[in-house]
Amino acid sequence: MRAVVVRRALRASLVVGTVLVAINHGDAVVAGTLTATAWLKILLTYAVPYCVSTYAHVGAIRDMQAGDAGLR
């Protein structure tokens, strides 16, 4: 995988994941009452935008390499 794809996906994951964690778990983070289940959910909250960004970026690269503008 290209390094640029990983870097962009990590940035997207950090931004989107942090916003979602703040919305969904902010009270527990501030109170210090996170459970093991909450930590797992937080990890998944960061993993999902990473996967979506990677999938979209790789698809765009493949479309460009195939000469497809992606306008279907």
PDB file of N, CA, C and O in Angstrom:
ATOM      1  N   MET A   1       0.850  -1.168   0.000  1.00  0.00           N
ATOM      2  CA  MET A   1       0.000   0.000   0.000  1.00  0.00           C
ATOM      3  C   MET A   1       0.897   1.232   0.000  1.00  0.00           C
ATOM      4  O   MET A   1       1.968   1.236   0.606  1.00  0.00           O
ATOM      5  N   ARG A   2       0.460   2.243  -0.665  1.00  0.00           N
ATOM      6  CA  ARG A   2       1.238   3.477  -0.743  1.00  0.00           C
ATOM      7  C   ARG A   2       1.233   4.216   0.587  1.00  0.00           C
ATOM      8  O   ARG A   2       0.231   4.238   1.301  1.00  0.00           O
ATOM      9  N   ALA A   3       2.362   4.815   0.901  1.00  0.00           N
ATOM     10  CA  ALA A   3       2.494   5.539   2.166  1.00  0.00           C
ATOM     11  C   ALA A   3       1.511   6.697   2.253  1.00  0.00           C
ATOM     12  O   ALA A   3       1.007   7.002   3.334  1.00  0.00           O
ATOM     13  N   VAL A   4       1.234   7.344   1.130  1.00  0.00           N
ATOM     14  CA  VAL A   4       0.310   8.478   1.140  1.00  0.00           C
ATOM     15  C   VAL A   4      -1.094   8.023   1.537  1.00  0.00           C
ATOM     16  O   VAL A   4      -1.815   8.762   2.208  1.00  0.00           O
ATOM     17  N   VAL A   5      -1.483   6.836   1.138  1.00  0.00           N
ATOM     18  CA  VAL A   5      -2.800   6.307   1.499  1.00  0.00           C
ATOM     19  C   VAL A   5      -2.871   6.097   3.010  1.00  0.00           C
ATOM     20  O   VAL A   5      -3.857   6.466   3.649  1.00  0.00           O
ATOM     21  N   VAL A   6      -1.839   5.512   3.564  1.00  0.00           N
ATOM     22  CA  VAL A   6      -1.806   5.252   5.006  1.00  0.00           C
ATOM     23  C   VAL A   6      -1.820   6.563   5.791  1.00  0.00           C
ATOM     24  O   VAL A   6      -2.554   6.690   6.771  1.00  0.00           O
ATOM     25  N   ARG A   7      -1.015   7.534   5.369  1.00  0.00           N
ATOM     26  CA  ARG A   7      -0.960   8.823   6.077  1.00  0.00           C
ATOM     27  C   ARG A   7      -2.311   9.525   6.052  1.00  0.00           C
ATOM     28  O   ARG A   7      -2.773  10.027   7.077  1.00  0.00           O
ATOM     29  N   ARG A   8      -2.942   9.560   4.889  1.00  0.00           N
ATOM     30  CA  ARG A   8      -4.240  10.238   4.792  1.00  0.00           C
ATOM     31  C   ARG A   8      -5.308   9.504   5.592  1.00  0.00           C
ATOM     32  O   ARG A   8      -6.154  10.131   6.229  1.00  0.00           O
ATOM     33  N   ALA A   9      -5.268   8.196   5.560  1.00  0.00           N
ATOM     34  CA  ALA A   9      -6.247   7.414   6.326  1.00  0.00           C
ATOM     35  C   ALA A   9      -6.038   7.617   7.822  1.00  0.00           C
ATOM     36  O   ALA A   9      -7.007   7.710   8.575  1.00  0.00           O
ATOM     37  N   LEU A  10      -4.786   7.686   8.260  1.00  0.00           N
ATOM     38  CA  LEU A  10      -4.513   7.926   9.679  1.00  0.00           C
ATOM     39  C   LEU A  10      -5.012   9.305  10.098  1.00  0.00           C
ATOM     40  O   LEU A  10      -5.606   9.454  11.166  1.00  0.00           O
ATOM     41  N   ARG A  11      -4.773  10.307   9.263  1.00  0.00           N
ATOM     42  CA  ARG A  11      -5.260  11.653   9.590  1.00  0.00           C
ATOM     43  C   ARG A  11      -6.778  11.684   9.675  1.00  0.00           C
ATOM     44  O   ARG A  11      -7.342  12.256  10.608  1.00  0.00           O
ATOM     45  N   ALA A  12      -7.437  11.071   8.701  1.00  0.00           N
ATOM     46  CA  ALA A  12      -8.905  11.029   8.716  1.00  0.00           C
ATOM     47  C   ALA A  12      -9.403  10.302   9.958  1.00  0.00           C
ATOM     48  O   ALA A  12     -10.354  10.741  10.605  1.00  0.00           O
ATOM     49  N   SER A  13      -8.758   9.198  10.284  1.00  0.00           N
ATOM     50  CA  SER A  13      -9.142   8.422  11.452  1.00  0.00           C
ATOM     51  C   SER A  13      -8.971   9.226  12.738  1.00  0.00           C
ATOM     52  O   SER A  13      -9.835   9.188  13.614  1.00  0.00           O
ATOM     53  N   LEU A  14      -7.874   9.945  12.852  1.00  0.00           N
ATOM     54  CA  LEU A  14      -7.642  10.740  14.058  1.00  0.00           C
ATOM     55  C   LEU A  14      -8.675  11.851  14.217  1.00  0.00           C
ATOM     56  O   LEU A  14      -9.185  12.078  15.314  1.00  0.00           O
ATOM     57  N   VAL A  15      -8.978  12.534  13.136  1.00  0.00           N
ATOM     58  CA  VAL A  15      -9.937  13.632  13.211  1.00  0.00           C
ATOM     59  C   VAL A  15     -11.349  13.097  13.464  1.00  0.00           C
ATOM     60  O   VAL A  15     -11.998  13.482  14.437  1.00  0.00           O
ATOM     61  N   VAL A  16     -11.814  12.218  12.593  1.00  0.00           N
ATOM     62  CA  VAL A  16     -13.181  11.706  12.708  1.00  0.00           C
ATOM     63  C   VAL A  16     -13.342  10.880  13.977  1.00  0.00           C
ATOM     64  O   VAL A  16     -14.332  11.028  14.693  1.00  0.00           O
ATOM     65  N   GLY A  17     -12.379  10.015  14.259  1.00  0.00           N
ATOM     66  CA  GLY A  17     -12.454   9.182  15.447  1.00  0.00           C
ATOM     67  C   GLY A  17     -12.499   9.996  16.720  1.00  0.00           C
ATOM     68  O   GLY A  17     -13.271   9.686  17.627  1.00  0.00           O
ATOM     69  N   THR A  18     -11.679  11.038  16.803  1.00  0.00           N
ATOM     70  CA  THR A  18     -11.658  11.876  18.000  1.00  0.00           C
ATOM     71  C   THR A  18     -12.989  12.591  18.212  1.00  0.00           C
ATOM     72  O   THR A  18     -13.488  12.672  19.335  1.00  0.00           O
ATOM     73  N   VAL A  19     -13.552  13.103  17.139  1.00  0.00           N
ATOM     74  CA  VAL A  19     -14.863  13.758  17.249  1.00  0.00           C
ATOM     75  C   VAL A  19     -15.912  12.755  17.729  1.00  0.00           C
ATOM     76  O   VAL A  19     -16.701  13.059  18.623  1.00  0.00           O
ATOM     77  N   LEU A  20     -15.920  11.571  17.140  1.00  0.00           N
ATOM     78  CA  LEU A  20     -16.910  10.572  17.530  1.00  0.00           C
ATOM     79  C   LEU A  20     -16.706  10.072  18.956  1.00  0.00           C
ATOM     80  O   LEU A  20     -17.677   9.844  19.677  1.00  0.00           O
ATOM     81  N   VAL A  21     -15.455   9.902  19.366  1.00  0.00           N
ATOM     82  CA  VAL A  21     -15.186   9.493  20.754  1.00  0.00           C
ATOM     83  C   VAL A  21     -15.676  10.578  21.712  1.00  0.00           C
ATOM     84  O   VAL A  21     -16.284  10.274  22.738  1.00  0.00           O
ATOM     85  N   ALA A  22     -15.414  11.825  21.382  1.00  0.00           N
ATOM     86  CA  ALA A  22     -15.873  12.919  22.242  1.00  0.00           C
ATOM     87  C   ALA A  22     -17.395  12.922  22.357  1.00  0.00           C
ATOM     88  O   ALA A  22     -17.937  13.130  23.442  1.00  0.00           O
ATOM     89  N   ILE A  23     -18.072  12.695  21.259  1.00  0.00           N
ATOM     90  CA  ILE A  23     -19.535  12.683  21.273  1.00  0.00           C
ATOM     91  C   ILE A  23     -20.063  11.480  22.053  1.00  0.00           C
ATOM     92  O   ILE A  23     -20.949  11.619  22.896  1.00  0.00           O
ATOM     93  N   ASN A  24     -19.518  10.313  21.768  1.00  0.00           N
ATOM     94  CA  ASN A  24     -20.083   9.083  22.319  1.00  0.00           C
ATOM     95  C   ASN A  24     -19.547   8.690  23.692  1.00  0.00           C
ATOM     96  O   ASN A  24     -20.255   8.042  24.463  1.00  0.00           O
ATOM     97  N   HIS A  25     -18.317   9.066  24.010  1.00  0.00           N
ATOM     98  CA  HIS A  25     -17.698   8.609  25.254  1.00  0.00           C
ATOM     99  C   HIS A  25     -17.077   9.740  26.068  1.00  0.00           C
ATOM    100  O   HIS A  25     -16.401   9.483  27.064  1.00  0.00           O
ATOM    101  N   GLY A  26     -17.294  10.970  25.662  1.00  0.00           N
ATOM    102  CA  GLY A  26     -16.659  12.099  26.324  1.00  0.00           C
ATOM    103  C   GLY A  26     -16.917  12.159  27.808  1.00  0.00           C
ATOM    104  O   GLY A  26     -16.003  12.442  28.583  1.00  0.00           O
ATOM    105  N   ASP A  27     -18.149  11.896  28.226  1.00  0.00           N
ATOM    106  CA  ASP A  27     -18.469  11.954  29.650  1.00  0.00           C
ATOM    107  C   ASP A  27     -17.704  10.900  30.443  1.00  0.00           C
ATOM    108  O   ASP A  27     -17.232  11.175  31.546  1.00  0.00           O
ATOM    109  N   ALA A  28     -17.578   9.701  29.890  1.00  0.00           N
ATOM    110  CA  ALA A  28     -16.852   8.632  30.577  1.00  0.00           C
ATOM    111  C   ALA A  28     -15.347   8.905  30.588  1.00  0.00           C
ATOM    112  O   ALA A  28     -14.660   8.560  31.550  1.00  0.00           O
ATOM    113  N   VAL A  29     -14.832   9.528  29.515  1.00  0.00           N
ATOM    114  CA  VAL A  29     -13.407   9.872  29.466  1.00  0.00           C
ATOM    115  C   VAL A  29     -13.095  10.899  30.553  1.00  0.00           C
ATOM    116  O   VAL A  29     -12.119  10.754  31.289  1.00  0.00           O
ATOM    117  N   VAL A  30     -13.922  11.927  30.649  1.00  0.00           N
ATOM    118  CA  VAL A  30     -13.706  12.985  31.647  1.00  0.00           C
ATOM    119  C   VAL A  30     -13.852  12.428  33.062  1.00  0.00           C
ATOM    120  O   VAL A  30     -13.078  12.778  33.953  1.00  0.00           O
ATOM    121  N   ALA A  31     -14.841  11.563  33.265  1.00  0.00           N
ATOM    122  CA  ALA A  31     -15.080  10.995  34.595  1.00  0.00           C
ATOM    123  C   ALA A  31     -14.083   9.889  34.943  1.00  0.00           C
ATOM    124  O   ALA A  31     -13.951   9.509  36.106  1.00  0.00           O
ATOM    125  N   GLY A  32     -13.381   9.374  33.926  1.00  0.00           N
ATOM    126  CA  GLY A  32     -12.426   8.296  34.166  1.00  0.00           C
ATOM    127  C   GLY A  32     -13.090   6.964  34.458  1.00  0.00           C
ATOM    128  O   GLY A  32     -12.557   6.143  35.204  1.00  0.00           O
ATOM    129  N   THR A  33     -14.259   6.753  33.863  1.00  0.00           N
ATOM    130  CA  THR A  33     -15.021   5.535  34.140  1.00  0.00           C
ATOM    131  C   THR A  33     -15.140   4.619  32.926  1.00  0.00           C
ATOM    132  O   THR A  33     -16.137   3.912  32.775  1.00  0.00           O
ATOM    133  N   LEU A  34     -14.146   4.627  32.075  1.00  0.00           N
ATOM    134  CA  LEU A  34     -14.203   3.785  30.878  1.00  0.00           C
ATOM    135  C   LEU A  34     -14.039   2.314  31.250  1.00  0.00           C
ATOM    136  O   LEU A  34     -13.169   1.950  32.041  1.00  0.00           O
ATOM    137  N   THR A  35     -14.881   1.492  30.672  1.00  0.00           N
ATOM    138  CA  THR A  35     -14.805   0.050  30.880  1.00  0.00           C
ATOM    139  C   THR A  35     -14.000  -0.578  29.752  1.00  0.00           C
ATOM    140  O   THR A  35     -13.650   0.094  28.782  1.00  0.00           O
ATOM    141  N   ALA A  36     -13.711  -1.850  29.877  1.00  0.00           N
ATOM    142  CA  ALA A  36     -13.002  -2.565  28.813  1.00  0.00           C
ATOM    143  C   ALA A  36     -13.830  -2.546  27.527  1.00  0.00           C
ATOM    144  O   ALA A  36     -13.285  -2.411  26.432  1.00  0.00           O
ATOM    145  N   THR A  37     -15.126  -2.680  27.666  1.00  0.00           N
ATOM    146  CA  THR A  37     -16.007  -2.644  26.493  1.00  0.00           C
ATOM    147  C   THR A  37     -15.949  -1.278  25.820  1.00  0.00           C
ATOM    148  O   THR A  37     -15.921  -1.188  24.593  1.00  0.00           O
ATOM    149  N   ALA A  38     -15.931  -0.223  26.615  1.00  0.00           N
ATOM    150  CA  ALA A  38     -15.855   1.131  26.053  1.00  0.00           C
ATOM    151  C   ALA A  38     -14.537   1.329  25.310  1.00  0.00           C
ATOM    152  O   ALA A  38     -14.514   1.951  24.248  1.00  0.00           O
ATOM    153  N   TRP A  39     -13.437   0.804  25.859  1.00  0.00           N
ATOM    154  CA  TRP A  39     -12.144   0.911  25.174  1.00  0.00           C
ATOM    155  C   TRP A  39     -12.173   0.188  23.832  1.00  0.00           C
ATOM    156  O   TRP A  39     -11.619   0.680  22.849  1.00  0.00           O
ATOM    157  N   LEU A  40     -12.810  -0.965  23.786  1.00  0.00           N
ATOM    158  CA  LEU A  40     -12.944  -1.695  22.523  1.00  0.00           C
ATOM    159  C   LEU A  40     -13.746  -0.875  21.520  1.00  0.00           C
ATOM    160  O   LEU A  40     -13.383  -0.784  20.347  1.00  0.00           O
ATOM    161  N   LYS A  41     -14.830  -0.284  21.986  1.00  0.00           N
ATOM    162  CA  LYS A  41     -15.650   0.557  21.107  1.00  0.00           C
ATOM    163  C   LYS A  41     -14.860   1.767  20.611  1.00  0.00           C
ATOM    164  O   LYS A  41     -15.018   2.182  19.463  1.00  0.00           O
ATOM    165  N   ILE A  42     -14.020   2.327  21.461  1.00  0.00           N
ATOM    166  CA  ILE A  42     -13.201   3.471  21.060  1.00  0.00           C
ATOM    167  C   ILE A  42     -12.210   3.053  19.977  1.00  0.00           C
ATOM    168  O   ILE A  42     -12.024   3.775  18.997  1.00  0.00           O
ATOM    169  N   LEU A  43     -11.579   1.901  20.143  1.00  0.00           N
ATOM    170  CA  LEU A  43     -10.668   1.406  19.102  1.00  0.00           C
ATOM    171  C   LEU A  43     -11.395   1.225  17.773  1.00  0.00           C
ATOM    172  O   LEU A  43     -10.873   1.589  16.719  1.00  0.00           O
ATOM    173  N   LEU A  44     -12.588   0.669  17.826  1.00  0.00           N
ATOM    174  CA  LEU A  44     -13.376   0.489  16.601  1.00  0.00           C
ATOM    175  C   LEU A  44     -13.796   1.831  16.015  1.00  0.00           C
ATOM    176  O   LEU A  44     -13.909   1.974  14.798  1.00  0.00           O
ATOM    177  N   THR A  45     -14.026   2.807  16.879  1.00  0.00           N
ATOM    178  CA  THR A  45     -14.407   4.140  16.420  1.00  0.00           C
ATOM    179  C   THR A  45     -13.295   4.763  15.583  1.00  0.00           C
ATOM    180  O   THR A  45     -13.573   5.515  14.649  1.00  0.00           O
ATOM    181  N   TYR A  46     -12.052   4.462  15.904  1.00  0.00           N
ATOM    182  CA  TYR A  46     -10.928   4.949  15.099  1.00  0.00           C
ATOM    183  C   TYR A  46     -10.685   4.045  13.885  1.00  0.00           C
ATOM    184  O   TYR A  46     -10.264   4.527  12.833  1.00  0.00           O
ATOM    185  N   ALA A  47     -10.943   2.763  14.019  1.00  0.00           N
ATOM    186  CA  ALA A  47     -10.675   1.827  12.925  1.00  0.00           C
ATOM    187  C   ALA A  47     -11.617   2.020  11.742  1.00  0.00           C
ATOM    188  O   ALA A  47     -11.199   1.891  10.591  1.00  0.00           O
ATOM    189  N   VAL A  48     -12.876   2.326  12.012  1.00  0.00           N
ATOM    190  CA  VAL A  48     -13.851   2.454  10.922  1.00  0.00           C
ATOM    191  C   VAL A  48     -13.492   3.572   9.947  1.00  0.00           C
ATOM    192  O   VAL A  48     -13.441   3.311   8.746  1.00  0.00           O
ATOM    193  N   PRO A  49     -13.240   4.807  10.398  1.00  0.00           N
ATOM    194  CA  PRO A  49     -12.872   5.837   9.418  1.00  0.00           C
ATOM    195  C   PRO A  49     -11.549   5.533   8.706  1.00  0.00           C
ATOM    196  O   PRO A  49     -11.364   5.920   7.552  1.00  0.00           O
ATOM    197  N   TYR A  50     -10.626   4.840   9.390  1.00  0.00           N
ATOM    198  CA  TYR A  50      -9.384   4.443   8.741  1.00  0.00           C
ATOM    199  C   TYR A  50      -9.686   3.507   7.567  1.00  0.00           C
ATOM    200  O   TYR A  50      -9.168   3.696   6.467  1.00  0.00           O
ATOM    201  N   CYS A  51     -10.511   2.517   7.805  1.00  0.00           N
ATOM    202  CA  CYS A  51     -10.862   1.554   6.749  1.00  0.00           C
ATOM    203  C   CYS A  51     -11.625   2.215   5.615  1.00  0.00           C
ATOM    204  O   CYS A  51     -11.354   1.945   4.445  1.00  0.00           O
ATOM    205  N   VAL A  52     -12.572   3.076   5.947  1.00  0.00           N
ATOM    206  CA  VAL A  52     -13.357   3.755   4.910  1.00  0.00           C
ATOM    207  C   VAL A  52     -12.457   4.645   4.064  1.00  0.00           C
ATOM    208  O   VAL A  52     -12.562   4.642   2.837  1.00  0.00           O
ATOM    209  N   SER A  53     -11.582   5.400   4.697  1.00  0.00           N
ATOM    210  CA  SER A  53     -10.678   6.276   3.962  1.00  0.00           C
ATOM    211  C   SER A  53      -9.739   5.474   3.066  1.00  0.00           C
ATOM    212  O   SER A  53      -9.511   5.841   1.913  1.00  0.00           O
ATOM    213  N   THR A  54      -9.200   4.391   3.591  1.00  0.00           N
ATOM    214  CA  THR A  54      -8.303   3.548   2.806  1.00  0.00           C
ATOM    215  C   THR A  54      -9.029   2.956   1.604  1.00  0.00           C
ATOM    216  O   THR A  54      -8.512   2.974   0.487  1.00  0.00           O
ATOM    217  N   TYR A  55     -10.211   2.441   1.837  1.00  0.00           N
ATOM    218  CA  TYR A  55     -11.003   1.842   0.761  1.00  0.00           C
ATOM    219  C   TYR A  55     -11.289   2.868  -0.336  1.00  0.00           C
ATOM    220  O   TYR A  55     -11.129   2.579  -1.522  1.00  0.00           O
ATOM    221  N   ALA A  56     -11.710   4.059   0.067  1.00  0.00           N
ATOM    222  CA  ALA A  56     -12.029   5.099  -0.917  1.00  0.00           C
ATOM    223  C   ALA A  56     -10.795   5.543  -1.687  1.00  0.00           C
ATOM    224  O   ALA A  56     -10.849   5.732  -2.902  1.00  0.00           O
ATOM    225  N   HIS A  57      -9.700   5.707  -0.989  1.00  0.00           N
ATOM    226  CA  HIS A  57      -8.476   6.179  -1.642  1.00  0.00           C
ATOM    227  C   HIS A  57      -7.932   5.136  -2.621  1.00  0.00           C
ATOM    228  O   HIS A  57      -7.546   5.473  -3.740  1.00  0.00           O
ATOM    229  N   VAL A  58      -7.904   3.881  -2.202  1.00  0.00           N
ATOM    230  CA  VAL A  58      -7.415   2.818  -3.091  1.00  0.00           C
ATOM    231  C   VAL A  58      -8.319   2.702  -4.312  1.00  0.00           C
ATOM    232  O   VAL A  58      -7.834   2.506  -5.426  1.00  0.00           O
ATOM    233  N   GLY A  59      -9.627   2.820  -4.112  1.00  0.00           N
ATOM    234  CA  GLY A  59     -10.553   2.784  -5.241  1.00  0.00           C
ATOM    235  C   GLY A  59     -10.319   3.919  -6.210  1.00  0.00           C
ATOM    236  O   GLY A  59     -10.378   3.721  -7.424  1.00  0.00           O
ATOM    237  N   ALA A  60     -10.052   5.116  -5.689  1.00  0.00           N
ATOM    238  CA  ALA A  60      -9.785   6.262  -6.551  1.00  0.00           C
ATOM    239  C   ALA A  60      -8.491   6.069  -7.334  1.00  0.00           C
ATOM    240  O   ALA A  60      -8.422   6.409  -8.515  1.00  0.00           O
ATOM    241  N   ILE A  61      -7.470   5.525  -6.683  1.00  0.00           N
ATOM    242  CA  ILE A  61      -6.202   5.259  -7.373  1.00  0.00           C
ATOM    243  C   ILE A  61      -6.410   4.238  -8.494  1.00  0.00           C
ATOM    244  O   ILE A  61      -5.903   4.416  -9.602  1.00  0.00           O
ATOM    245  N   ARG A  62      -7.143   3.188  -8.209  1.00  0.00           N
ATOM    246  CA  ARG A  62      -7.403   2.163  -9.238  1.00  0.00           C
ATOM    247  C   ARG A  62      -8.195   2.729 -10.405  1.00  0.00           C
ATOM    248  O   ARG A  62      -7.918   2.404 -11.559  1.00  0.00           O
ATOM    249  N   ASP A  63      -9.186   3.579 -10.111  1.00  0.00           N
ATOM    250  CA  ASP A  63      -9.962   4.204 -11.183  1.00  0.00           C
ATOM    251  C   ASP A  63      -9.079   5.091 -12.050  1.00  0.00           C
ATOM    252  O   ASP A  63      -9.202   5.095 -13.274  1.00  0.00           O
ATOM    253  N   MET A  64      -8.190   5.840 -11.412  1.00  0.00           N
ATOM    254  CA  MET A  64      -7.296   6.715 -12.174  1.00  0.00           C
ATOM    255  C   MET A  64      -6.341   5.898 -13.039  1.00  0.00           C
ATOM    256  O   MET A  64      -6.080   6.255 -14.188  1.00  0.00           O
ATOM    257  N   GLN A  65      -5.825   4.809 -12.491  1.00  0.00           N
ATOM    258  CA  GLN A  65      -4.903   3.969 -13.250  1.00  0.00           C
ATOM    259  C   GLN A  65      -5.603   3.288 -14.425  1.00  0.00           C
ATOM    260  O   GLN A  65      -4.984   3.019 -15.454  1.00  0.00           O
ATOM    261  N   ALA A  66      -6.887   3.014 -14.265  1.00  0.00           N
ATOM    262  CA  ALA A  66      -7.635   2.364 -15.335  1.00  0.00           C
ATOM    263  C   ALA A  66      -8.163   3.383 -16.341  1.00  0.00           C
ATOM    264  O   ALA A  66      -8.762   3.015 -17.351  1.00  0.00           O
ATOM    265  N   GLY A  67      -7.937   4.668 -16.057  1.00  0.00           N
ATOM    266  CA  GLY A  67      -8.416   5.708 -16.972  1.00  0.00           C
ATOM    267  C   GLY A  67      -9.885   5.998 -16.791  1.00  0.00           C
ATOM    268  O   GLY A  67     -10.513   6.606 -17.658  1.00  0.00           O
ATOM    269  N   ASP A  68     -10.437   5.572 -15.677  1.00  0.00           N
ATOM    270  CA  ASP A  68     -11.851   5.770 -15.369  1.00  0.00           C
ATOM    271  C   ASP A  68     -11.969   6.975 -14.444  1.00  0.00           C
ATOM    272  O   ASP A  68     -11.335   7.019 -13.390  1.00  0.00           O
ATOM    273  N   ALA A  69     -12.771   7.941 -14.834  1.00  0.00           N
ATOM    274  CA  ALA A  69     -12.944   9.132 -14.016  1.00  0.00           C
ATOM    275  C   ALA A  69     -13.840   8.867 -12.814  1.00  0.00           C
ATOM    276  O   ALA A  69     -13.981   9.734 -11.952  1.00  0.00           O
ATOM    277  N   GLY A  70     -14.437   7.708 -12.741  1.00  0.00           N
ATOM    278  CA  GLY A  70     -15.299   7.363 -11.623  1.00  0.00           C
ATOM    279  C   GLY A  70     -16.671   7.997 -11.730  1.00  0.00           C
ATOM    280  O   GLY A  70     -17.426   8.012 -10.758  1.00  0.00           O
ATOM    281  N   LEU A  71     -16.997   8.513 -12.883  1.00  0.00           N
ATOM    282  CA  LEU A  71     -18.296   9.144 -13.087  1.00  0.00           C
ATOM    283  C   LEU A  71     -19.251   8.147 -13.709  1.00  0.00           C
ATOM    284  O   LEU A  71     -19.366   8.060 -14.932  1.00  0.00           O
ATOM    285  N   ARG A  72     -19.909   7.424 -12.891  1.00  0.00           N
ATOM    286  CA  ARG A  72     -20.834   6.399 -13.401  1.00  0.00           C
ATOM    287  C   ARG A  72     -22.253   6.776 -13.135  1.00  0.00           C
ATOM    288  O   ARG A  72     -23.166   6.032 -13.494  1.00  0.00           O
TER     289      ARG A  72
END
